[in-house]
Amino acid sequence: MRTLLAAIALASLAACGVETVTTAATVAEAKRREMEQAKKSIDMAKQKIEAASQQMQRSAERNEDASKD
């Protein structure tokens, strides 16, 4: 009887461990995707900033050329 109870207790604890590992893996995957999306957002923002900077530089050059004439 003790052996049966010990086996049931062990099986219950093992199931809890599996559930915990599965939950941790799921959370880790969600965080990985979140980080990937954040990196994409940062890259997109960098591109927009670079494009705006180039546009401002071209505009300044045109204004400078126009003022010389």
mmCIF file of the N, C-alpha and C atoms, coordinates in Angstrom:
data_MODEL
# 
_entry.id   MODEL 
# 
loop_
_atom_site.group_PDB 
_atom_site.id 
_atom_site.type_symbol 
_atom_site.label_atom_id 
_atom_site.label_alt_id 
_atom_site.label_comp_id 
_atom_site.label_asym_id 
_atom_site.label_entity_id 
_atom_site.label_seq_id 
_atom_site.pdbx_PDB_ins_code 
_atom_site.Cartn_x 
_atom_site.Cartn_y 
_atom_site.Cartn_z 
_atom_site.occupancy 
_atom_site.B_iso_or_equiv 
_atom_site.pdbx_formal_charge 
_atom_site.auth_seq_id 
_atom_site.auth_comp_id 
_atom_site.auth_asym_id 
_atom_site.auth_atom_id 
_atom_site.pdbx_PDB_model_num 
ATOM 1   N N  . MET A 1 1  ? 0.816  -1.185 0.000   1.00 0.00 ? 1  MET A N  1 
ATOM 2   C CA . MET A 1 1  ? 0.000  0.000  0.000   1.00 0.00 ? 1  MET A CA 1 
ATOM 3   C C  . MET A 1 1  ? 0.871  1.265  0.000   1.00 0.00 ? 1  MET A C  1 
ATOM 4   N N  . ARG A 1 2  ? 1.917  1.249  0.822   1.00 0.00 ? 2  ARG A N  1 
ATOM 5   C CA . ARG A 1 2  ? 2.819  2.403  0.857   1.00 0.00 ? 2  ARG A CA 1 
ATOM 6   C C  . ARG A 1 2  ? 3.487  2.608  -0.498  1.00 0.00 ? 2  ARG A C  1 
ATOM 7   N N  . THR A 1 3  ? 3.846  1.529  -1.125  1.00 0.00 ? 3  THR A N  1 
ATOM 8   C CA . THR A 1 3  ? 4.495  1.621  -2.425  1.00 0.00 ? 3  THR A CA 1 
ATOM 9   C C  . THR A 1 3  ? 3.555  2.229  -3.451  1.00 0.00 ? 3  THR A C  1 
ATOM 10  N N  . LEU A 1 4  ? 2.289  1.836  -3.407  1.00 0.00 ? 4  LEU A N  1 
ATOM 11  C CA . LEU A 1 4  ? 1.296  2.374  -4.327  1.00 0.00 ? 4  LEU A CA 1 
ATOM 12  C C  . LEU A 1 4  ? 1.116  3.874  -4.097  1.00 0.00 ? 4  LEU A C  1 
ATOM 13  N N  . LEU A 1 5  ? 0.997  4.284  -2.851  1.00 0.00 ? 5  LEU A N  1 
ATOM 14  C CA . LEU A 1 5  ? 0.859  5.707  -2.532  1.00 0.00 ? 5  LEU A CA 1 
ATOM 15  C C  . LEU A 1 5  ? 2.101  6.488  -2.960  1.00 0.00 ? 5  LEU A C  1 
ATOM 16  N N  . ALA A 1 6  ? 3.260  5.918  -2.742  1.00 0.00 ? 6  ALA A N  1 
ATOM 17  C CA . ALA A 1 6  ? 4.503  6.573  -3.156  1.00 0.00 ? 6  ALA A CA 1 
ATOM 18  C C  . ALA A 1 6  ? 4.555  6.709  -4.673  1.00 0.00 ? 6  ALA A C  1 
ATOM 19  N N  . ALA A 1 7  ? 4.116  5.672  -5.374  1.00 0.00 ? 7  ALA A N  1 
ATOM 20  C CA . ALA A 1 7  ? 4.110  5.721  -6.844  1.00 0.00 ? 7  ALA A CA 1 
ATOM 21  C C  . ALA A 1 7  ? 3.138  6.778  -7.347  1.00 0.00 ? 7  ALA A C  1 
ATOM 22  N N  . ILE A 1 8  ? 1.969  6.876  -6.729  1.00 0.00 ? 8  ILE A N  1 
ATOM 23  C CA . ILE A 1 8  ? 0.975  7.881  -7.126  1.00 0.00 ? 8  ILE A CA 1 
ATOM 24  C C  . ILE A 1 8  ? 1.522  9.287  -6.844  1.00 0.00 ? 8  ILE A C  1 
ATOM 25  N N  . ALA A 1 9  ? 2.123  9.454  -5.680  1.00 0.00 ? 9  ALA A N  1 
ATOM 26  C CA . ALA A 1 9  ? 2.699  10.757 -5.330  1.00 0.00 ? 9  ALA A CA 1 
ATOM 27  C C  . ALA A 1 9  ? 3.807  11.130 -6.307  1.00 0.00 ? 9  ALA A C  1 
ATOM 28  N N  . LEU A 1 10 ? 4.653  10.188 -6.631  1.00 0.00 ? 10 LEU A N  1 
ATOM 29  C CA . LEU A 1 10 ? 5.743  10.442 -7.579  1.00 0.00 ? 10 LEU A CA 1 
ATOM 30  C C  . LEU A 1 10 ? 5.207  10.799 -8.952  1.00 0.00 ? 10 LEU A C  1 
ATOM 31  N N  . ALA A 1 11 ? 4.180  10.086 -9.407  1.00 0.00 ? 11 ALA A N  1 
ATOM 32  C CA . ALA A 1 11 ? 3.576  10.369 -10.709 1.00 0.00 ? 11 ALA A CA 1 
ATOM 33  C C  . ALA A 1 11 ? 2.958  11.762 -10.712 1.00 0.00 ? 11 ALA A C  1 
ATOM 34  N N  . SER A 1 12 ? 2.306  12.144 -9.614  1.00 0.00 ? 12 SER A N  1 
ATOM 35  C CA . SER A 1 12 ? 1.708  13.478 -9.518  1.00 0.00 ? 12 SER A CA 1 
ATOM 36  C C  . SER A 1 12 ? 2.771  14.563 -9.580  1.00 0.00 ? 12 SER A C  1 
ATOM 37  N N  . LEU A 1 13 ? 3.846  14.362 -8.854  1.00 0.00 ? 13 LEU A N  1 
ATOM 38  C CA . LEU A 1 13 ? 4.924  15.347 -8.871  1.00 0.00 ? 13 LEU A CA 1 
ATOM 39  C C  . LEU A 1 13 ? 5.583  15.433 -10.240 1.00 0.00 ? 13 LEU A C  1 
ATOM 40  N N  . ALA A 1 14 ? 5.747  14.313 -10.882 1.00 0.00 ? 14 ALA A N  1 
ATOM 41  C CA . ALA A 1 14 ? 6.346  14.304 -12.217 1.00 0.00 ? 14 ALA A CA 1 
ATOM 42  C C  . ALA A 1 14 ? 5.451  15.062 -13.194 1.00 0.00 ? 14 ALA A C  1 
ATOM 43  N N  . ALA A 1 15 ? 4.140  14.882 -13.085 1.00 0.00 ? 15 ALA A N  1 
ATOM 44  C CA . ALA A 1 15 ? 3.203  15.586 -13.964 1.00 0.00 ? 15 ALA A CA 1 
ATOM 45  C C  . ALA A 1 15 ? 3.290  17.086 -13.737 1.00 0.00 ? 15 ALA A C  1 
ATOM 46  N N  . CYS A 1 16 ? 3.429  17.512 -12.499 1.00 0.00 ? 16 CYS A N  1 
ATOM 47  C CA . CYS A 1 16 ? 3.579  18.936 -12.198 1.00 0.00 ? 16 CYS A CA 1 
ATOM 48  C C  . CYS A 1 16 ? 4.855  19.484 -12.826 1.00 0.00 ? 16 CYS A C  1 
ATOM 49  N N  . GLY A 1 17 ? 5.905  18.708 -12.775 1.00 0.00 ? 17 GLY A N  1 
ATOM 50  C CA . GLY A 1 17 ? 7.168  19.126 -13.372 1.00 0.00 ? 17 GLY A CA 1 
ATOM 51  C C  . GLY A 1 17 ? 7.065  19.284 -14.874 1.00 0.00 ? 17 GLY A C  1 
ATOM 52  N N  . VAL A 1 18 ? 6.361  18.363 -15.508 1.00 0.00 ? 18 VAL A N  1 
ATOM 53  C CA . VAL A 1 18 ? 6.174  18.435 -16.962 1.00 0.00 ? 18 VAL A CA 1 
ATOM 54  C C  . VAL A 1 18 ? 5.359  19.666 -17.312 1.00 0.00 ? 18 VAL A C  1 
ATOM 55  N N  . GLU A 1 19 ? 4.325  19.918 -16.538 1.00 0.00 ? 19 GLU A N  1 
ATOM 56  C CA . GLU A 1 19 ? 3.489  21.097 -16.789 1.00 0.00 ? 19 GLU A CA 1 
ATOM 57  C C  . GLU A 1 19 ? 4.299  22.382 -16.618 1.00 0.00 ? 19 GLU A C  1 
ATOM 58  N N  . THR A 1 20 ? 5.123  22.411 -15.608 1.00 0.00 ? 20 THR A N  1 
ATOM 59  C CA . THR A 1 20 ? 5.962  23.584 -15.352 1.00 0.00 ? 20 THR A CA 1 
ATOM 60  C C  . THR A 1 20 ? 6.940  23.809 -16.501 1.00 0.00 ? 20 THR A C  1 
ATOM 61  N N  . VAL A 1 21 ? 7.549  22.751 -16.971 1.00 0.00 ? 21 VAL A N  1 
ATOM 62  C CA . VAL A 1 21 ? 8.499  22.859 -18.080 1.00 0.00 ? 21 VAL A CA 1 
ATOM 63  C C  . VAL A 1 21 ? 7.785  23.317 -19.348 1.00 0.00 ? 21 VAL A C  1 
ATOM 64  N N  . THR A 1 22 ? 6.615  22.764 -19.596 1.00 0.00 ? 22 THR A N  1 
ATOM 65  C CA . THR A 1 22 ? 5.847  23.149 -20.782 1.00 0.00 ? 22 THR A CA 1 
ATOM 66  C C  . THR A 1 22 ? 5.460  24.616 -20.719 1.00 0.00 ? 22 THR A C  1 
ATOM 67  N N  . THR A 1 23 ? 5.007  25.051 -19.557 1.00 0.00 ? 23 THR A N  1 
ATOM 68  C CA . THR A 1 23 ? 4.637  26.454 -19.387 1.00 0.00 ? 23 THR A CA 1 
ATOM 69  C C  . THR A 1 23 ? 5.848  27.362 -19.583 1.00 0.00 ? 23 THR A C  1 
ATOM 70  N N  . ALA A 1 24 ? 6.965  26.987 -19.022 1.00 0.00 ? 24 ALA A N  1 
ATOM 71  C CA . ALA A 1 24 ? 8.186  27.787 -19.171 1.00 0.00 ? 24 ALA A CA 1 
ATOM 72  C C  . ALA A 1 24 ? 8.610  27.874 -20.631 1.00 0.00 ? 24 ALA A C  1 
ATOM 73  N N  . ALA A 1 25 ? 8.494  26.771 -21.349 1.00 0.00 ? 25 ALA A N  1 
ATOM 74  C CA . ALA A 1 25 ? 8.860  26.766 -22.769 1.00 0.00 ? 25 ALA A CA 1 
ATOM 75  C C  . ALA A 1 25 ? 7.927  27.658 -23.570 1.00 0.00 ? 25 ALA A C  1 
ATOM 76  N N  . THR A 1 26 ? 6.658  27.626 -23.242 1.00 0.00 ? 26 THR A N  1 
ATOM 77  C CA . THR A 1 26 ? 5.676  28.463 -23.939 1.00 0.00 ? 26 THR A CA 1 
ATOM 78  C C  . THR A 1 26 ? 5.956  29.943 -23.690 1.00 0.00 ? 26 THR A C  1 
ATOM 79  N N  . VAL A 1 27 ? 6.226  30.282 -22.445 1.00 0.00 ? 27 VAL A N  1 
ATOM 80  C CA . VAL A 1 27 ? 6.539  31.675 -22.100 1.00 0.00 ? 27 VAL A CA 1 
ATOM 81  C C  . VAL A 1 27 ? 7.825  32.117 -22.789 1.00 0.00 ? 27 VAL A C  1 
ATOM 82  N N  . ALA A 1 28 ? 8.813  31.258 -22.812 1.00 0.00 ? 28 ALA A N  1 
ATOM 83  C CA . ALA A 1 28 ? 10.078 31.591 -23.467 1.00 0.00 ? 28 ALA A CA 1 
ATOM 84  C C  . ALA A 1 28 ? 9.884  31.842 -24.959 1.00 0.00 ? 28 ALA A C  1 
ATOM 85  N N  . GLU A 1 29 ? 9.065  31.039 -25.595 1.00 0.00 ? 29 GLU A N  1 
ATOM 86  C CA . GLU A 1 29 ? 8.792  31.227 -27.028 1.00 0.00 ? 29 GLU A CA 1 
ATOM 87  C C  . GLU A 1 29 ? 8.064  32.548 -27.264 1.00 0.00 ? 29 GLU A C  1 
ATOM 88  N N  . ALA A 1 30 ? 7.123  32.869 -26.410 1.00 0.00 ? 30 ALA A N  1 
ATOM 89  C CA . ALA A 1 30 ? 6.399  34.138 -26.539 1.00 0.00 ? 30 ALA A CA 1 
ATOM 90  C C  . ALA A 1 30 ? 7.364  35.319 -26.372 1.00 0.00 ? 30 ALA A C  1 
ATOM 91  N N  . LYS A 1 31 ? 8.262  35.224 -25.424 1.00 0.00 ? 31 LYS A N  1 
ATOM 92  C CA . LYS A 1 31 ? 9.245  36.291 -25.206 1.00 0.00 ? 31 LYS A CA 1 
ATOM 93  C C  . LYS A 1 31 ? 10.200 36.403 -26.391 1.00 0.00 ? 31 LYS A C  1 
ATOM 94  N N  . ARG A 1 32 ? 10.574 35.270 -26.960 1.00 0.00 ? 32 ARG A N  1 
ATOM 95  C CA . ARG A 1 32 ? 11.468 35.291 -28.131 1.00 0.00 ? 32 ARG A CA 1 
ATOM 96  C C  . ARG A 1 32 ? 10.795 36.026 -29.291 1.00 0.00 ? 32 ARG A C  1 
ATOM 97  N N  . ARG A 1 33 ? 9.524  35.717 -29.500 1.00 0.00 ? 33 ARG A N  1 
ATOM 98  C CA . ARG A 1 33 ? 8.783  36.388 -30.584 1.00 0.00 ? 33 ARG A CA 1 
ATOM 99  C C  . ARG A 1 33 ? 8.636  37.873 -30.301 1.00 0.00 ? 33 ARG A C  1 
ATOM 100 N N  . GLU A 1 34 ? 8.406  38.205 -29.052 1.00 0.00 ? 34 GLU A N  1 
ATOM 101 C CA . GLU A 1 34 ? 8.287  39.608 -28.660 1.00 0.00 ? 34 GLU A CA 1 
ATOM 102 C C  . GLU A 1 34 ? 9.592  40.353 -28.927 1.00 0.00 ? 34 GLU A C  1 
ATOM 103 N N  . MET A 1 35 ? 10.707 39.738 -28.590 1.00 0.00 ? 35 MET A N  1 
ATOM 104 C CA . MET A 1 35 ? 12.011 40.355 -28.834 1.00 0.00 ? 35 MET A CA 1 
ATOM 105 C C  . MET A 1 35 ? 12.285 40.498 -30.328 1.00 0.00 ? 35 MET A C  1 
ATOM 106 N N  . GLU A 1 36 ? 11.906 39.501 -31.091 1.00 0.00 ? 36 GLU A N  1 
ATOM 107 C CA . GLU A 1 36 ? 12.091 39.554 -32.541 1.00 0.00 ? 36 GLU A CA 1 
ATOM 108 C C  . GLU A 1 36 ? 11.296 40.717 -33.132 1.00 0.00 ? 36 GLU A C  1 
ATOM 109 N N  . GLN A 1 37 ? 10.061 40.888 -32.682 1.00 0.00 ? 37 GLN A N  1 
ATOM 110 C CA . GLN A 1 37 ? 9.229  41.984 -33.171 1.00 0.00 ? 37 GLN A CA 1 
ATOM 111 C C  . GLN A 1 37 ? 9.809  43.332 -32.743 1.00 0.00 ? 37 GLN A C  1 
ATOM 112 N N  . ALA A 1 38 ? 10.329 43.393 -31.532 1.00 0.00 ? 38 ALA A N  1 
ATOM 113 C CA . ALA A 1 38 ? 10.948 44.641 -31.061 1.00 0.00 ? 38 ALA A CA 1 
ATOM 114 C C  . ALA A 1 38 ? 12.164 45.002 -31.912 1.00 0.00 ? 38 ALA A C  1 
ATOM 115 N N  . LYS A 1 39 ? 12.965 44.008 -32.265 1.00 0.00 ? 39 LYS A N  1 
ATOM 116 C CA . LYS A 1 39 ? 14.133 44.259 -33.123 1.00 0.00 ? 39 LYS A CA 1 
ATOM 117 C C  . LYS A 1 39 ? 13.700 44.777 -34.491 1.00 0.00 ? 39 LYS A C  1 
ATOM 118 N N  . LYS A 1 40 ? 12.633 44.200 -35.033 1.00 0.00 ? 40 LYS A N  1 
ATOM 119 C CA . LYS A 1 40 ? 12.121 44.670 -36.322 1.00 0.00 ? 40 LYS A CA 1 
ATOM 120 C C  . LYS A 1 40 ? 11.642 46.113 -36.217 1.00 0.00 ? 40 LYS A C  1 
ATOM 121 N N  . SER A 1 41 ? 10.979 46.434 -35.117 1.00 0.00 ? 41 SER A N  1 
ATOM 122 C CA . SER A 1 41 ? 10.501 47.801 -34.915 1.00 0.00 ? 41 SER A CA 1 
ATOM 123 C C  . SER A 1 41 ? 11.668 48.777 -34.810 1.00 0.00 ? 41 SER A C  1 
ATOM 124 N N  . ILE A 1 42 ? 12.711 48.380 -34.114 1.00 0.00 ? 42 ILE A N  1 
ATOM 125 C CA . ILE A 1 42 ? 13.893 49.235 -33.983 1.00 0.00 ? 42 ILE A CA 1 
ATOM 126 C C  . ILE A 1 42 ? 14.546 49.447 -35.341 1.00 0.00 ? 42 ILE A C  1 
ATOM 127 N N  . ASP A 1 43 ? 14.679 48.384 -36.117 1.00 0.00 ? 43 ASP A N  1 
ATOM 128 C CA . ASP A 1 43 ? 15.279 48.500 -37.450 1.00 0.00 ? 43 ASP A CA 1 
ATOM 129 C C  . ASP A 1 43 ? 14.452 49.434 -38.333 1.00 0.00 ? 43 ASP A C  1 
ATOM 130 N N  . MET A 1 44 ? 13.141 49.304 -38.257 1.00 0.00 ? 44 MET A N  1 
ATOM 131 C CA . MET A 1 44 ? 12.263 50.147 -39.061 1.00 0.00 ? 44 MET A CA 1 
ATOM 132 C C  . MET A 1 44 ? 12.406 51.616 -38.643 1.00 0.00 ? 44 MET A C  1 
ATOM 133 N N  . ALA A 1 45 ? 12.477 51.849 -37.342 1.00 0.00 ? 45 ALA A N  1 
ATOM 134 C CA . ALA A 1 45 ? 12.642 53.219 -36.849 1.00 0.00 ? 45 ALA A CA 1 
ATOM 135 C C  . ALA A 1 45 ? 13.975 53.800 -37.305 1.00 0.00 ? 45 ALA A C  1 
ATOM 136 N N  . LYS A 1 46 ? 15.036 52.996 -37.258 1.00 0.00 ? 46 LYS A N  1 
ATOM 137 C CA . LYS A 1 46 ? 16.348 53.457 -37.720 1.00 0.00 ? 46 LYS A CA 1 
ATOM 138 C C  . LYS A 1 46 ? 16.299 53.852 -39.191 1.00 0.00 ? 46 LYS A C  1 
ATOM 139 N N  . GLN A 1 47 ? 15.621 53.051 -40.000 1.00 0.00 ? 47 GLN A N  1 
ATOM 140 C CA . GLN A 1 47 ? 15.512 53.351 -41.429 1.00 0.00 ? 47 GLN A CA 1 
ATOM 141 C C  . GLN A 1 47 ? 14.752 54.662 -41.653 1.00 0.00 ? 47 GLN A C  1 
ATOM 142 N N  . LYS A 1 48 ? 13.683 54.855 -40.899 1.00 0.00 ? 48 LYS A N  1 
ATOM 143 C CA . LYS A 1 48 ? 12.903 56.092 -41.044 1.00 0.00 ? 48 LYS A CA 1 
ATOM 144 C C  . LYS A 1 48 ? 13.715 57.305 -40.616 1.00 0.00 ? 48 LYS A C  1 
ATOM 145 N N  . ILE A 1 49 ? 14.473 57.163 -39.544 1.00 0.00 ? 49 ILE A N  1 
ATOM 146 C CA . ILE A 1 49 ? 15.316 58.267 -39.076 1.00 0.00 ? 49 ILE A CA 1 
ATOM 147 C C  . ILE A 1 49 ? 16.381 58.588 -40.111 1.00 0.00 ? 49 ILE A C  1 
ATOM 148 N N  . GLU A 1 50 ? 16.990 57.556 -40.674 1.00 0.00 ? 50 GLU A N  1 
ATOM 149 C CA . GLU A 1 50 ? 18.024 57.765 -41.698 1.00 0.00 ? 50 GLU A CA 1 
ATOM 150 C C  . GLU A 1 50 ? 17.434 58.461 -42.924 1.00 0.00 ? 50 GLU A C  1 
ATOM 151 N N  . ALA A 1 51 ? 16.253 58.019 -43.348 1.00 0.00 ? 51 ALA A N  1 
ATOM 152 C CA . ALA A 1 51 ? 15.609 58.635 -44.509 1.00 0.00 ? 51 ALA A CA 1 
ATOM 153 C C  . ALA A 1 51 ? 15.268 60.097 -44.227 1.00 0.00 ? 51 ALA A C  1 
ATOM 154 N N  . ALA A 1 52 ? 14.764 60.390 -43.044 1.00 0.00 ? 52 ALA A N  1 
ATOM 155 C CA . ALA A 1 52 ? 14.433 61.767 -42.690 1.00 0.00 ? 52 ALA A CA 1 
ATOM 156 C C  . ALA A 1 52 ? 15.681 62.627 -42.627 1.00 0.00 ? 52 ALA A C  1 
ATOM 157 N N  . SER A 1 53 ? 16.758 62.073 -42.100 1.00 0.00 ? 53 SER A N  1 
ATOM 158 C CA . SER A 1 53 ? 18.021 62.799 -42.013 1.00 0.00 ? 53 SER A CA 1 
ATOM 159 C C  . SER A 1 53 ? 18.552 63.134 -43.405 1.00 0.00 ? 53 SER A C  1 
ATOM 160 N N  . GLN A 1 54 ? 18.481 62.170 -44.299 1.00 0.00 ? 54 GLN A N  1 
ATOM 161 C CA . GLN A 1 54 ? 18.941 62.409 -45.677 1.00 0.00 ? 54 GLN A CA 1 
ATOM 162 C C  . GLN A 1 54 ? 18.073 63.458 -46.363 1.00 0.00 ? 54 GLN A C  1 
ATOM 163 N N  . GLN A 1 55 ? 16.780 63.391 -46.124 1.00 0.00 ? 55 GLN A N  1 
ATOM 164 C CA . GLN A 1 55 ? 15.874 64.363 -46.740 1.00 0.00 ? 55 GLN A CA 1 
ATOM 165 C C  . GLN A 1 55 ? 16.164 65.771 -46.218 1.00 0.00 ? 55 GLN A C  1 
ATOM 166 N N  . MET A 1 56 ? 16.419 65.889 -44.928 1.00 0.00 ? 56 MET A N  1 
ATOM 167 C CA . MET A 1 56 ? 16.757 67.195 -44.351 1.00 0.00 ? 56 MET A CA 1 
ATOM 168 C C  . MET A 1 56 ? 18.061 67.722 -44.930 1.00 0.00 ? 56 MET A C  1 
ATOM 169 N N  . GLN A 1 57 ? 19.025 66.823 -45.114 1.00 0.00 ? 57 GLN A N  1 
ATOM 170 C CA . GLN A 1 57 ? 20.313 67.248 -45.667 1.00 0.00 ? 57 GLN A CA 1 
ATOM 171 C C  . GLN A 1 57 ? 20.134 67.733 -47.109 1.00 0.00 ? 57 GLN A C  1 
ATOM 172 N N  . ARG A 1 58 ? 19.357 67.002 -47.895 1.00 0.00 ? 58 ARG A N  1 
ATOM 173 C CA . ARG A 1 58 ? 19.113 67.424 -49.288 1.00 0.00 ? 58 ARG A CA 1 
ATOM 174 C C  . ARG A 1 58 ? 18.386 68.766 -49.324 1.00 0.00 ? 58 ARG A C  1 
ATOM 175 N N  . SER A 1 59 ? 17.431 68.934 -48.428 1.00 0.00 ? 59 SER A N  1 
ATOM 176 C CA . SER A 1 59 ? 16.693 70.189 -48.379 1.00 0.00 ? 59 SER A CA 1 
ATOM 177 C C  . SER A 1 59 ? 17.616 71.344 -48.009 1.00 0.00 ? 59 SER A C  1 
ATOM 178 N N  . ALA A 1 60 ? 18.481 71.124 -47.055 1.00 0.00 ? 60 ALA A N  1 
ATOM 179 C CA . ALA A 1 60 ? 19.429 72.163 -46.646 1.00 0.00 ? 60 ALA A CA 1 
ATOM 180 C C  . ALA A 1 60 ? 20.363 72.505 -47.798 1.00 0.00 ? 60 ALA A C  1 
ATOM 181 N N  . GLU A 1 61 ? 20.801 71.503 -48.542 1.00 0.00 ? 61 GLU A N  1 
ATOM 182 C CA . GLU A 1 61 ? 21.683 71.752 -49.685 1.00 0.00 ? 61 GLU A CA 1 
ATOM 183 C C  . GLU A 1 61 ? 20.965 72.556 -50.762 1.00 0.00 ? 61 GLU A C  1 
ATOM 184 N N  . ARG A 1 62 ? 19.690 72.230 -50.998 1.00 0.00 ? 62 ARG A N  1 
ATOM 185 C CA . ARG A 1 62 ? 18.925 72.981 -52.009 1.00 0.00 ? 62 ARG A CA 1 
ATOM 186 C C  . ARG A 1 62 ? 18.739 74.439 -51.561 1.00 0.00 ? 62 ARG A C  1 
ATOM 187 N N  . ASN A 1 63 ? 18.449 74.620 -50.287 1.00 0.00 ? 63 ASN A N  1 
ATOM 188 C CA . ASN A 1 63 ? 18.283 75.988 -49.777 1.00 0.00 ? 63 ASN A CA 1 
ATOM 189 C C  . ASN A 1 63 ? 19.581 76.771 -49.890 1.00 0.00 ? 63 ASN A C  1 
ATOM 190 N N  . GLU A 1 64 ? 20.685 76.107 -49.618 1.00 0.00 ? 64 GLU A N  1 
ATOM 191 C CA . GLU A 1 64 ? 21.991 76.762 -49.716 1.00 0.00 ? 64 GLU A CA 1 
ATOM 192 C C  . GLU A 1 64 ? 22.278 77.147 -51.153 1.00 0.00 ? 64 GLU A C  1 
ATOM 193 N N  . ASP A 1 65 ? 21.976 76.234 -52.090 1.00 0.00 ? 65 ASP A N  1 
ATOM 194 C CA . ASP A 1 65 ? 22.187 76.522 -53.515 1.00 0.00 ? 65 ASP A CA 1 
ATOM 195 C C  . ASP A 1 65 ? 21.282 77.657 -53.976 1.00 0.00 ? 65 ASP A C  1 
ATOM 196 N N  . ALA A 1 66 ? 20.055 77.688 -53.493 1.00 0.00 ? 66 ALA A N  1 
ATOM 197 C CA . ALA A 1 66 ? 19.118 78.728 -53.889 1.00 0.00 ? 66 ALA A CA 1 
ATOM 198 C C  . ALA A 1 66 ? 19.545 80.099 -53.354 1.00 0.00 ? 66 ALA A C  1 
ATOM 199 N N  . SER A 1 67 ? 20.117 80.112 -52.179 1.00 0.00 ? 67 SER A N  1 
ATOM 200 C CA . SER A 1 67 ? 20.544 81.389 -51.600 1.00 0.00 ? 67 SER A CA 1 
ATOM 201 C C  . SER A 1 67 ? 21.775 81.940 -52.297 1.00 0.00 ? 67 SER A C  1 
ATOM 202 N N  . LYS A 1 68 ? 22.530 81.090 -52.959 1.00 0.00 ? 68 LYS A N  1 
ATOM 203 C CA . LYS A 1 68 ? 23.733 81.545 -53.679 1.00 0.00 ? 68 LYS A CA 1 
ATOM 204 C C  . LYS A 1 68 ? 23.358 82.238 -54.982 1.00 0.00 ? 68 LYS A C  1 
ATOM 205 N N  . ASP A 1 69 ? 22.212 81.868 -55.532 1.00 0.00 ? 69 ASP A N  1 
ATOM 206 C CA . ASP A 1 69 ? 21.819 82.419 -56.844 1.00 0.00 ? 69 ASP A CA 1 
ATOM 207 C C  . ASP A 1 69 ? 21.309 83.791 -56.742 1.00 0.00 ? 69 ASP A C  1 
# 
